[in-house]
Every structure is written in C-alpha cells, then in structure tokens.
Amino acid sequence: METETATLEARMNHPAFVVSGAFDALQALSKAIRTTGISPKLLELVSLRASQINGCGVCAVQHPRIARKLGETDERIFAVAAWRDAPYFSDAERAALALTEAATRISDREDPVPDEIWDEAARHYDETELAGLVLAIAGINVWNRLNVATHQVAGQEW
C-alpha cells in the first residue's frame, strides 16, 4: 500500500529570518540557557514536550533528532508524551516536564502553574537552573507559536 504525501507549504518565510535581528536574539536566549547547568538532553525533552502540546511539527521532528545526537534513548524520546506513566524519568526530570506542561498550558486552569508544581521543580533545581528551565519553556513556546502560526513545514530547512 502506497501512502500519499501531502504537499505542505509555509504561509510565509520564517518570521525569525524576516525581521532583522530576531533570529540572533532567539539564538542568544538559547545560548544563555545553556549556561545555567540544565542538562542539554533535558532541555531537548522539555522542548519536545511543549512542542507536542502546541502541535508544532517542526519542533516535534527537530528535538528528537537533537536529543538522539546528544545520546538520548529512543525509549525516553518516545515516552515523553506519557512521562507520568513511563519508568524512564527521574523525579527531577518529572518536575521539569510537569513545569513545562503547566507553563505551556497557561489558559487551562485558574492557577496556571500551581505552587505544588513550582515547589517540586524548585526542590530539584537551584535558582539559576530553575530560571533556565522557565526561559527554555518560554523560548520553545515562542518557536512553536512562530512555526504553527505561519505553517512552517516539518523537516524543511529554513
């Protein structure tokens, strides 16, 4: 049985490249986050989870590739969407993924990031690491929203 591939086309060139300096600013944020001590593999899992929630095909394809290059296992990559029910994640990683979900789904509840989620993350990460996580979550949400709004196509280079 042959599968048909849909022809997808972006609505516009990527906004991060259209607006002078925007890509550099986003890259500078990513570079700063990498100095906070958060594991690069965890940052990729956080990015993947937010991208799954936001329906960003570009990032849902890109971040597993990066995670694999960093040595992440397929089991953990495949299970990140169901991290609560998978035995592959540490308590600290679970706290980061819970924070990712809460900070990504901010309109889903009256208190978007409840104290228990925040406190659990703060139990595992110092202030700099926690700031890095919050910035990473915000950063991937920016990329997701840019990609989704403009129908950027997964697997295509910009």
OpenMM code with the backbone's topology and positions (N, CA, C; nanometers):
from openmm import Vec3, app, unit

residues = "MET GLU THR GLU THR ALA THR LEU GLU ALA ARG MET ASN HIS PRO ALA PHE VAL VAL SER GLY ALA PHE ASP ALA LEU GLN ALA LEU SER LYS ALA ILE ARG THR THR GLY ILE SER PRO LYS LEU LEU GLU LEU VAL SER LEU ARG ALA SER GLN ILE ASN GLY CYS GLY VAL CYS ALA VAL GLN HIS PRO ARG ILE ALA ARG LYS LEU GLY GLU THR ASP GLU ARG ILE PHE ALA VAL ALA ALA TRP ARG ASP ALA PRO TYR PHE SER ASP ALA GLU ARG ALA ALA LEU ALA LEU THR GLU ALA ALA THR ARG ILE SER ASP ARG GLU ASP PRO VAL PRO ASP GLU ILE TRP ASP GLU ALA ALA ARG HIS TYR ASP GLU THR GLU LEU ALA GLY LEU VAL LEU ALA ILE ALA GLY ILE ASN VAL TRP ASN ARG LEU ASN VAL ALA THR HIS GLN VAL ALA GLY GLN GLU TRP".split()
positions = [
    Vec3(0.0832, -0.1178, 0.0000),
    Vec3(0.0000, 0.0000, 0.0000),
    Vec3(0.0878, 0.1244, 0.0000),
    Vec3(0.0684, 0.2082, -0.0959),
    Vec3(0.1465, 0.3304, -0.1079),
    Vec3(0.0766, 0.4438, -0.0336),
    Vec3(0.1551, 0.5176, 0.0449),
    Vec3(0.0960, 0.6313, 0.1154),
    Vec3(0.1198, 0.7578, 0.0349),
    Vec3(0.0248, 0.8447, 0.0402),
    Vec3(0.0326, 0.9709, -0.0305),
    Vec3(0.0862, 1.0777, 0.0640),
    Vec3(0.1804, 1.1550, 0.0161),
    Vec3(0.2373, 1.2629, 0.0956),
    Vec3(0.1676, 1.3929, 0.0590),
    Vec3(0.1190, 1.4607, 0.1620),
    Vec3(0.0523, 1.5889, 0.1395),
    Vec3(0.1560, 1.6941, 0.1015),
    Vec3(0.1194, 1.7820, 0.0147),
    Vec3(0.2052, 1.8943, -0.0197),
    Vec3(0.1749, 2.0062, 0.0787),
    Vec3(0.2751, 2.0385, 0.1573),
    Vec3(0.2600, 2.1427, 0.2583),
    Vec3(0.3453, 2.2616, 0.2188),
    Vec3(0.2951, 2.3778, 0.2492),
    Vec3(0.3680, 2.4990, 0.2160),
    Vec3(0.3500, 2.6008, 0.3279),
    Vec3(0.4611, 2.6619, 0.3665),
    Vec3(0.4552, 2.7660, 0.4688),
    Vec3(0.3798, 2.8868, 0.4155),
    Vec3(0.3132, 2.9565, 0.5059),
    Vec3(0.2402, 3.0787, 0.4684),
    Vec3(0.3340, 3.1917, 0.4290),
    Vec3(0.4504, 3.1910, 0.4879),
    Vec3(0.5475, 3.2987, 0.4645),
    Vec3(0.6852, 3.2479, 0.5017),
    Vec3(0.7873, 3.3240, 0.4680),
    Vec3(0.9206, 3.2933, 0.5182),
    Vec3(0.9158, 3.3017, 0.6701),
    Vec3(1.0050, 3.2301, 0.7348),
    Vec3(1.0029, 3.2260, 0.8809),
    Vec3(1.0231, 3.3661, 0.9393),
    Vec3(0.9334, 3.4081, 1.0306),
    Vec3(0.9435, 3.5425, 1.0893),
    Vec3(1.0781, 3.5724, 1.1550),
    Vec3(1.1416, 3.4710, 1.2104),
    Vec3(1.2703, 3.4929, 1.2760),
    Vec3(1.3782, 3.5349, 1.1775),
    Vec3(1.3569, 3.5054, 1.0496),
    Vec3(1.4522, 3.5459, 0.9472),
    Vec3(1.4056, 3.6692, 0.8705),
    Vec3(1.2779, 3.6968, 0.8749),
    Vec3(1.2237, 3.8142, 0.8055),
    Vec3(1.2591, 3.9420, 0.8818),
    Vec3(1.2470, 3.9370, 1.0130),
    Vec3(1.2738, 4.0552, 1.0961),
    Vec3(1.4217, 4.0555, 1.1351),
    Vec3(1.4898, 4.1576, 1.0938),
    Vec3(1.6332, 4.1693, 1.1193),
    Vec3(1.6632, 4.1600, 1.2698),
    Vec3(1.7529, 4.0707, 1.3043),
    Vec3(1.7962, 4.0559, 1.4429),
    Vec3(1.7142, 3.9585, 1.5253),
    Vec3(1.5976, 3.9188, 1.4783),
    Vec3(1.5110, 3.8302, 1.5577),
    Vec3(1.5753, 3.6936, 1.5802),
    Vec3(1.6282, 3.6331, 1.4761),
    Vec3(1.6919, 3.5018, 1.4905),
    Vec3(1.8099, 3.5111, 1.5866),
    Vec3(1.8904, 3.6146, 1.5708),
    Vec3(2.0059, 3.6326, 1.6598),
    Vec3(1.9621, 3.6462, 1.8055),
    Vec3(1.8522, 3.7167, 1.8288),
    Vec3(1.8007, 3.7333, 1.9652),
    Vec3(1.7558, 3.5994, 2.0227),
    Vec3(1.6857, 3.5205, 1.9429),
    Vec3(1.6405, 3.3890, 1.9891),
    Vec3(1.7591, 3.2966, 2.0131),
    Vec3(1.8594, 3.3036, 1.9284),
    Vec3(1.9804, 3.2229, 1.9477),
    Vec3(2.0557, 3.2665, 2.0733),
    Vec3(2.0591, 3.3954, 2.1000),
    Vec3(2.1251, 3.4464, 2.2207),
    Vec3(2.0555, 3.3939, 2.3462),
    Vec3(1.9225, 3.3882, 2.3426),
    Vec3(1.8488, 3.3317, 2.4554),
    Vec3(1.8863, 3.1858, 2.4750),
    Vec3(1.8897, 3.1092, 2.3678),
    Vec3(1.9270, 2.9670, 2.3771),
    Vec3(2.0680, 2.9502, 2.4333),
    Vec3(2.1584, 3.0344, 2.3882),
    Vec3(2.2966, 3.0277, 2.4373),
    Vec3(2.3020, 3.0575, 2.5877),
    Vec3(2.2272, 3.1568, 2.6320),
    Vec3(2.2240, 3.1905, 2.7746),
    Vec3(2.1672, 3.0745, 2.8566),
    Vec3(2.0635, 3.0109, 2.8060),
    Vec3(2.0010, 2.8986, 2.8772),
    Vec3(2.1016, 2.7850, 2.8953),
    Vec3(2.1848, 2.7622, 2.7951),
    Vec3(2.2832, 2.6530, 2.8028),
    Vec3(2.3885, 2.6763, 2.9107),
    Vec3(2.3992, 2.7980, 2.9631),
    Vec3(2.4975, 2.8266, 3.0682),
    Vec3(2.4428, 2.8011, 3.2085),
    Vec3(2.3156, 2.7630, 3.2201),
    Vec3(2.2518, 2.7535, 3.3516),
    Vec3(2.2741, 2.6207, 3.4227),
    Vec3(2.3336, 2.5240, 3.3554),
    Vec3(2.3593, 2.3949, 3.4182),
    Vec3(2.2530, 2.2897, 3.3935),
    Vec3(2.1479, 2.3245, 3.3219),
    Vec3(2.0455, 2.2252, 3.2879),
    Vec3(2.1028, 2.1322, 3.1825),
    Vec3(2.0801, 2.0044, 3.1983),
    Vec3(2.1278, 1.9048, 3.1031),
    Vec3(2.0756, 1.9340, 2.9629),
    Vec3(2.1629, 1.9341, 2.8628),
    Vec3(2.1160, 1.9540, 2.7248),
    Vec3(2.0104, 1.8511, 2.6825),
    Vec3(2.0237, 1.7282, 2.7300),
    Vec3(1.9223, 1.6267, 2.6964),
    Vec3(1.7872, 1.6632, 2.7572),
    Vec3(1.7877, 1.7111, 2.8815),
    Vec3(1.6624, 1.7513, 2.9446),
    Vec3(1.6008, 1.8702, 2.8700),
    Vec3(1.6825, 1.9640, 2.8276),
    Vec3(1.6301, 2.0777, 2.7521),
    Vec3(1.5610, 2.0305, 2.6239),
    Vec3(1.6142, 1.9281, 2.5602),
    Vec3(1.5509, 1.8742, 2.4393),
    Vec3(1.4193, 1.8047, 2.4727),
    Vec3(1.4127, 1.7324, 2.5846),
    Vec3(1.2877, 1.6669, 2.6245),
    Vec3(1.1814, 1.7704, 2.6606),
    Vec3(1.2223, 1.8758, 2.7285),
    Vec3(1.1305, 1.9853, 2.7611),
    Vec3(1.0783, 2.0479, 2.6313),
    Vec3(1.1675, 2.0729, 2.5379),
    Vec3(1.1274, 2.1312, 2.4095),
    Vec3(1.0337, 2.0386, 2.3334),
    Vec3(1.0625, 1.9106, 2.3365),
    Vec3(0.9764, 1.8142, 2.2689),
    Vec3(0.8382, 1.8124, 2.3325),
    Vec3(0.8317, 1.8106, 2.4650),
    Vec3(0.7007, 1.8035, 2.5316),
    Vec3(0.6165, 1.9271, 2.5021),
    Vec3(0.6742, 2.0446, 2.5111),
    Vec3(0.5987, 2.1659, 2.4792),
    Vec3(0.5540, 2.1638, 2.3330),
    Vec3(0.6396, 2.1180, 2.2458),
    Vec3(0.6069, 2.1133, 2.1027),
    Vec3(0.4944, 2.0160, 2.0733),
    Vec3(0.4909, 1.9045, 2.1458),
    Vec3(0.3795, 1.8099, 2.1310),
    Vec3(0.2490, 1.8760, 2.1726),
    Vec3(0.2512, 1.9438, 2.2850),
    Vec3(0.1310, 2.0112, 2.3355),
    Vec3(0.0826, 2.1160, 2.2350),
    Vec3(0.1760, 2.1918, 2.1780),
    Vec3(0.1424, 2.3014, 2.0888),
    Vec3(0.1194, 2.2578, 1.9448),
    Vec3(0.1411, 2.1311, 1.9150),
    Vec3(0.1200, 2.0821, 1.7794),
    Vec3(0.2180, 2.1384, 1.6790),
    Vec3(0.3409, 2.1588, 1.7203),
    Vec3(0.4435, 2.2135, 1.6314),
    Vec3(0.5213, 2.0996, 1.5667),
    Vec3(0.4881, 2.0708, 1.4423),
    Vec3(0.5538, 1.9633, 1.3699),
    Vec3(0.7023, 1.9863, 1.3501),
    Vec3(0.7408, 2.1103, 1.3221),
    Vec3(0.8823, 2.1419, 1.3019),
    Vec3(0.9631, 2.0993, 1.4243),
    Vec3(0.9185, 2.1407, 1.5410),
    Vec3(0.9926, 2.1118, 1.6642),
    Vec3(0.9758, 1.9672, 1.7100),
    Vec3(0.8601, 1.9079, 1.6819),
    Vec3(0.8378, 1.7675, 1.7189),
    Vec3(0.9270, 1.6740, 1.6375),
    Vec3(0.9723, 1.7191, 1.5218),
    Vec3(1.0680, 1.6428, 1.4411),
    Vec3(1.2113, 1.6781, 1.4810),
    Vec3(1.2378, 1.8060, 1.4995),
    Vec3(1.3737, 1.8538, 1.5246),
    Vec3(1.4293, 1.8108, 1.6607),
    Vec3(1.3521, 1.8226, 1.7667),
    Vec3(1.4076, 1.7998, 1.9005),
    Vec3(1.4405, 1.6532, 1.9296),
    Vec3(1.3643, 1.5555, 1.8809),
    Vec3(1.4110, 1.4178, 1.8963),
    Vec3(1.5430, 1.3915, 1.8228),
    Vec3(1.5609, 1.4517, 1.7069),
    Vec3(1.6870, 1.4357, 1.6329),
    Vec3(1.8040, 1.4895, 1.7140),
    Vec3(1.7851, 1.6086, 1.7698),
    Vec3(1.8914, 1.6681, 1.8517),
    Vec3(1.9157, 1.5828, 1.9756),
    Vec3(1.8091, 1.5388, 2.0399),
    Vec3(1.8225, 1.4565, 2.1606),
    Vec3(1.9000, 1.3287, 2.1314),
    Vec3(1.8719, 1.2644, 2.0202),
    Vec3(1.9459, 1.1433, 1.9823),
    Vec3(2.0939, 1.1733, 1.9648),
    Vec3(2.1252, 1.2845, 1.8993),
    Vec3(2.2657, 1.3228, 1.8796),
    Vec3(2.3359, 1.3445, 2.0134),
    Vec3(2.2598, 1.3854, 2.1139),
    Vec3(2.3150, 1.4063, 2.2480),
    Vec3(2.3231, 1.2770, 2.3278),
    Vec3(2.2740, 1.1663, 2.2703),
    Vec3(2.2795, 1.0374, 2.3377),
    Vec3(2.1513, 0.9951, 2.4065),
    Vec3(2.0436, 1.0678, 2.3851),
    Vec3(1.9151, 1.0313, 2.4451),
    Vec3(1.8643, 0.9026, 2.3815),
    Vec3(1.7954, 0.8213, 2.4609),
    Vec3(1.7451, 0.6928, 2.4112),
    Vec3(1.6094, 0.7089, 2.3438),
    Vec3(1.5814, 0.6213, 2.2501),
    Vec3(1.4521, 0.6215, 2.1834),
    Vec3(1.3393, 0.5983, 2.2835),
    Vec3(1.3613, 0.5119, 2.3817),
    Vec3(1.2562, 0.4834, 2.4799),
    Vec3(1.2108, 0.6105, 2.5508),
    Vec3(1.3050, 0.6920, 2.5921),
    Vec3(1.2701, 0.8155, 2.6625),
    Vec3(1.2075, 0.9176, 2.5675),
    Vec3(1.2596, 0.9261, 2.4467),
    Vec3(1.2026, 1.0195, 2.3487),
    Vec3(1.0584, 0.9803, 2.3177),
    Vec3(1.0352, 0.8519, 2.2918),
    Vec3(0.9005, 0.8053, 2.2585),
    Vec3(0.8042, 0.8226, 2.3760),
    Vec3(0.8557, 0.8109, 2.4979),
    Vec3(0.7702, 0.8126, 2.6163),
    Vec3(0.7450, 0.9518, 2.6724),
    Vec3(0.8098, 1.0538, 2.6196),
    Vec3(0.7971, 1.1864, 2.6803),
    Vec3(0.6522, 1.2369, 2.6800),
    Vec3(0.5729, 1.1977, 2.5812),
    Vec3(0.4321, 1.2399, 2.5784),
    Vec3(0.3519, 1.1758, 2.6917),
    Vec3(0.4002, 1.0656, 2.7436),
    Vec3(0.3313, 0.9941, 2.8520),
    Vec3(0.4269, 0.9752, 2.9705),
    Vec3(0.5022, 1.0779, 3.0011),
    Vec3(0.6072, 1.0684, 3.1017),
    Vec3(0.5568, 1.0257, 3.2395),
    Vec3(0.4336, 1.0576, 3.2729),
    Vec3(0.3799, 1.0196, 3.4047),
    Vec3(0.3690, 0.8680, 3.4194),
    Vec3(0.3497, 0.7997, 3.3084),
    Vec3(0.3276, 0.6546, 3.3105),
    Vec3(0.4482, 0.5747, 3.2630),
    Vec3(0.5593, 0.6394, 3.2407),
    Vec3(0.6797, 0.5718, 3.1921),
    Vec3(0.7856, 0.5702, 3.3020),
    Vec3(0.8574, 0.4593, 3.3166),
    Vec3(0.9551, 0.4470, 3.4248),
    Vec3(1.0911, 0.5094, 3.3940),
    Vec3(1.1034, 0.5790, 3.2839),
    Vec3(1.2342, 0.6216, 3.2351),
    Vec3(1.2851, 0.7540, 3.2895),
    Vec3(1.2049, 0.8241, 3.3661),
    Vec3(1.2393, 0.9605, 3.4045),
    Vec3(1.2625, 0.9726, 3.5552),
    Vec3(1.3638, 1.0523, 3.5904),
    Vec3(1.3934, 1.0771, 3.7318),
    Vec3(1.2895, 1.1733, 3.7895),
    Vec3(1.2892, 1.1855, 3.9216),
    Vec3(1.1982, 1.2806, 3.9860),
    Vec3(1.2253, 1.4231, 3.9392),
    Vec3(1.3521, 1.4585, 3.9214),
    Vec3(1.3870, 1.5926, 3.8745),
    Vec3(1.3361, 1.6150, 3.7322),
    Vec3(1.3506, 1.5162, 3.6464),
    Vec3(1.3006, 1.5285, 3.5090),
    Vec3(1.1484, 1.5383, 3.5072),
    Vec3(1.0845, 1.4624, 3.5921),
    Vec3(0.9381, 1.4683, 3.6015),
    Vec3(0.8920, 1.6078, 3.6459),
    Vec3(0.9660, 1.6654, 3.7404),
    Vec3(0.9331, 1.8016, 3.7855),
    Vec3(0.9491, 1.9013, 3.6715),
    Vec3(1.0533, 1.8863, 3.5909),
    Vec3(1.0752, 1.9761, 3.4766),
    Vec3(0.9661, 1.9575, 3.3715),
    Vec3(0.9253, 1.8345, 3.3469),
    Vec3(0.8197, 1.8090, 3.2484),
    Vec3(0.6840, 1.8600, 3.2978),
    Vec3(0.6573, 1.8456, 3.4272),
    Vec3(0.5326, 1.8994, 3.4835),
    Vec3(0.5307, 2.0520, 3.4714),
    Vec3(0.6435, 2.1157, 3.5019),
    Vec3(0.6535, 2.2606, 3.4878),
    Vec3(0.6354, 2.3004, 3.3413),
    Vec3(0.6931, 2.2241, 3.2511),
    Vec3(0.6776, 2.2505, 3.1070),
    Vec3(0.5309, 2.2482, 3.0670),
    Vec3(0.4607, 2.1452, 3.1084),
    Vec3(0.3186, 2.1341, 3.0734),
    Vec3(0.2381, 2.2497, 3.1316),
    Vec3(0.2612, 2.2811, 3.2571),
    Vec3(0.1846, 2.3874, 3.3227),
    Vec3(0.2124, 2.5231, 3.2576),
    Vec3(0.3392, 2.5532, 3.2341),
    Vec3(0.3751, 2.6834, 3.1780),
    Vec3(0.3405, 2.6945, 3.0297),
    Vec3(0.3183, 2.5818, 2.9643),
    Vec3(0.2769, 2.5827, 2.8239),
    Vec3(0.1257, 2.5951, 2.8129),
    Vec3(0.0542, 2.5308, 2.9037),
    Vec3(-0.0930, 2.5319, 2.9004),
    Vec3(-0.1482, 2.6360, 2.9972),
    Vec3(-0.1041, 2.7587, 2.9870),
    Vec3(-0.1379, 2.8579, 3.0886),
    Vec3(-0.2845, 2.8972, 3.0921),
    Vec3(-0.3601, 2.8689, 2.9897),
    Vec3(-0.5025, 2.9051, 2.9928),
    Vec3(-0.5919, 2.7897, 3.0361),
    Vec3(-0.5326, 2.6761, 3.0701),
    Vec3(-0.6113, 2.5571, 3.1028),
    Vec3(-0.6646, 2.5521, 3.2456),
    Vec3(-0.6129, 2.6372, 3.3330),
    Vec3(-0.6603, 2.6354, 3.4720),
    Vec3(-0.6469, 2.7733, 3.5334),
    Vec3(-0.7214, 2.7937, 3.6400),
    Vec3(-0.7216, 2.9240, 3.7064),
    Vec3(-0.5826, 2.9631, 3.7543),
    Vec3(-0.5115, 2.8698, 3.8144),
    Vec3(-0.3741, 2.8926, 3.8593),
    Vec3(-0.2842, 2.8126, 3.7646),
    Vec3(-0.2353, 2.8751, 3.6580),
    Vec3(-0.1647, 2.8018, 3.5532),
    Vec3(-0.0460, 2.7181, 3.6030),
    Vec3(0.0325, 2.7729, 3.6938),
    Vec3(0.1463, 2.6994, 3.7494),
    Vec3(0.1257, 2.6937, 3.9004),
    Vec3(0.0534, 2.5901, 3.9464),
    Vec3(0.0237, 2.5795, 4.0896),
    Vec3(0.1504, 2.5666, 4.1744),
    Vec3(0.1385, 2.6083, 4.2990),
    Vec3(0.2528, 2.6018, 4.3906),
    Vec3(0.3141, 2.4633, 4.3978),
    Vec3(0.2326, 2.3584, 4.3960),
    Vec3(0.2901, 2.2241, 4.4095),
    Vec3(0.3802, 2.1882, 4.2912),
    Vec3(0.3460, 2.2336, 4.1723),
    Vec3(0.4322, 2.2087, 4.0556),
    Vec3(0.5588, 2.2925, 4.0670),
    Vec3(0.5423, 2.4199, 4.1002),
    Vec3(0.6576, 2.5082, 4.1154),
    Vec3(0.7501, 2.4590, 4.2267),
    Vec3(0.6927, 2.4256, 4.3416),
    Vec3(0.7734, 2.3831, 4.4567),
    Vec3(0.8498, 2.2540, 4.4283),
    Vec3(0.7883, 2.1631, 4.3547),
    Vec3(0.8570, 2.0381, 4.3197),
    Vec3(0.9754, 2.0674, 4.2278),
    Vec3(0.9573, 2.1555, 4.1325),
    Vec3(1.0684, 2.1930, 4.0447),
    Vec3(1.1784, 2.2625, 4.1261),
    Vec3(1.1385, 2.3523, 4.2144),
    Vec3(1.2358, 2.4250, 4.2965),
    Vec3(1.3100, 2.3323, 4.3932),
    Vec3(1.2509, 2.2200, 4.4263),
    Vec3(1.3171, 2.1204, 4.5115),
    Vec3(1.4347, 2.0542, 4.4394),
    Vec3(1.4274, 2.0469, 4.3082),
    Vec3(1.5291, 1.9760, 4.2291),
    Vec3(1.6296, 2.0676, 4.1602),
    Vec3(1.5932, 2.1939, 4.1442),
    Vec3(1.6784, 2.2844, 4.0679),
    Vec3(1.7044, 2.4109, 4.1478),
    Vec3(1.8301, 2.4591, 4.1436),
    Vec3(1.8603, 2.5847, 4.2126),
    Vec3(1.8019, 2.7013, 4.1317),
    Vec3(1.8172, 2.8218, 4.1824),
    Vec3(1.7531, 2.9367, 4.1195),
    Vec3(1.7981, 2.9573, 3.9743),
    Vec3(1.9270, 2.9409, 3.9484),
    Vec3(1.9768, 2.9592, 3.8117),
    Vec3(1.9214, 2.8515, 3.7191),
    Vec3(1.9211, 2.7275, 3.7649),
    Vec3(1.8668, 2.6184, 3.6826),
    Vec3(1.7172, 2.6362, 3.6600),
    Vec3(1.6471, 2.6751, 3.7643),
    Vec3(1.5031, 2.6971, 3.7519),
    Vec3(1.4745, 2.8125, 3.6551),
    Vec3(1.5534, 2.9177, 3.6638),
    Vec3(1.5397, 3.0279, 3.5687),
    Vec3(1.5674, 2.9785, 3.4270),
    Vec3(1.6670, 2.8933, 3.4118),
    Vec3(1.6968, 2.8361, 3.2810),
    Vec3(1.5823, 2.7535, 3.2271),
    Vec3(1.5198, 2.6748, 3.3144),
    Vec3(1.4036, 2.5956, 3.2722),
    Vec3(1.2885, 2.6850, 3.2278),
    Vec3(1.2589, 2.7864, 3.3070),
    Vec3(1.1491, 2.8772, 3.2725),
    Vec3(1.1780, 2.9481, 3.1402),
    Vec3(1.3011, 2.9921, 3.1213),
    Vec3(1.3382, 3.0562, 2.9948),
    Vec3(1.3324, 2.9578, 2.8783),
    Vec3(1.3743, 2.8339, 2.9017),
    Vec3(1.3685, 2.7320, 2.7958),
    Vec3(1.2237, 2.7029, 2.7560),
    Vec3(1.1367, 2.6941, 2.8540),
    Vec3(0.9943, 2.6697, 2.8270),
    Vec3(0.9355, 2.7879, 2.7494),
    Vec3(0.9672, 2.9083, 2.7932),
    Vec3(0.9184, 3.0268, 2.7213),
    Vec3(0.9753, 3.0305, 2.5796),
    Vec3(1.1028, 2.9991, 2.5662),
    Vec3(1.1671, 3.0025, 2.4352),
    Vec3(1.1070, 2.9038, 2.3367),
    Vec3(1.0848, 2.7812, 2.3808),
    Vec3(1.0272, 2.6823, 2.2881),
    Vec3(0.8839, 2.7198, 2.2542),
    Vec3(0.8120, 2.7794, 2.3470),
    Vec3(0.6769, 2.8253, 2.3164),
    Vec3(0.6786, 2.9362, 2.2111),
    Vec3(0.7799, 3.0229, 2.2132),
    Vec3(0.7937, 3.1243, 2.1085),
    Vec3(0.8131, 3.0552, 1.9734),
    Vec3(0.9084, 2.9632, 1.9665),
    Vec3(0.9339, 2.8924, 1.8397),
    Vec3(0.8091, 2.8186, 1.7924),
    Vec3(0.7407, 2.7506, 1.8845),
    Vec3(0.6189, 2.6774, 1.8472),
    Vec3(0.5152, 2.7712, 1.7876),
    Vec3(0.4945, 2.8840, 1.8506),
    Vec3(0.3919, 2.9766, 1.8033),
    Vec3(0.4293, 3.0389, 1.6679),
    Vec3(0.5565, 3.0691, 1.6486),
    Vec3(0.6011, 3.1193, 1.5185),
    Vec3(0.5782, 3.0145, 1.4097),
    Vec3(0.6174, 2.8916, 1.4378),
    Vec3(0.6059, 2.7838, 1.3390),
    Vec3(0.4607, 2.7490, 1.3082),
    Vec3(0.3794, 2.7382, 1.4112),
    Vec3(0.2390, 2.6995, 1.3920),
    Vec3(0.1620, 2.8108, 1.3205),
    Vec3(0.1801, 2.9350, 1.3611),
    Vec3(0.1059, 3.0464, 1.3016),
    Vec3(0.1355, 3.0616, 1.1528),
    Vec3(0.2602, 3.0319, 1.1150),
    Vec3(0.2996, 3.0533, 0.9756),
    Vec3(0.3054, 2.9245, 0.8940),
    Vec3(0.2586, 2.8154, 0.9544),
    Vec3(0.2543, 2.6836, 0.8875),
    Vec3(0.3905, 2.6395, 0.8361),
    Vec3(0.4936, 2.6584, 0.9177),
    Vec3(0.6249, 2.6103, 0.8781),
    Vec3(0.6178, 2.4579, 0.8661),
    Vec3(0.6905, 2.4026, 0.7728),
    Vec3(0.6798, 2.2611, 0.7388),
    Vec3(0.7900, 2.1808, 0.8074),
    Vec3(0.7499, 2.0760, 0.8775),
    Vec3(0.8439, 1.9882, 0.9472),
    Vec3(0.9410, 1.9258, 0.8474),
    Vec3(1.0680, 1.9204, 0.8860),
    Vec3(1.1674, 1.8556, 0.8037),
    Vec3(1.2308, 1.9437, 0.6982),
    Vec3(1.1820, 2.0636, 0.6800),
    Vec3(1.2406, 2.1539, 0.5809),
    Vec3(1.3399, 2.2469, 0.6495),
    Vec3(1.4460, 2.2750, 0.5799),
    Vec3(1.5451, 2.3706, 0.6306),
    Vec3(1.5000, 2.5106, 0.5942),
    Vec3(1.5328, 2.6075, 0.6794),
    Vec3(1.4948, 2.7456, 0.6506),
    Vec3(1.5994, 2.8118, 0.5679),
] * unit.nanometer
topology = app.Topology()
chain = topology.addChain("A")
for resn in residues:
    res = topology.addResidue(resn, chain)
    for name in ("N", "CA", "C"):
        topology.addAtom(name, app.Element.getBySymbol(name[0]), res)
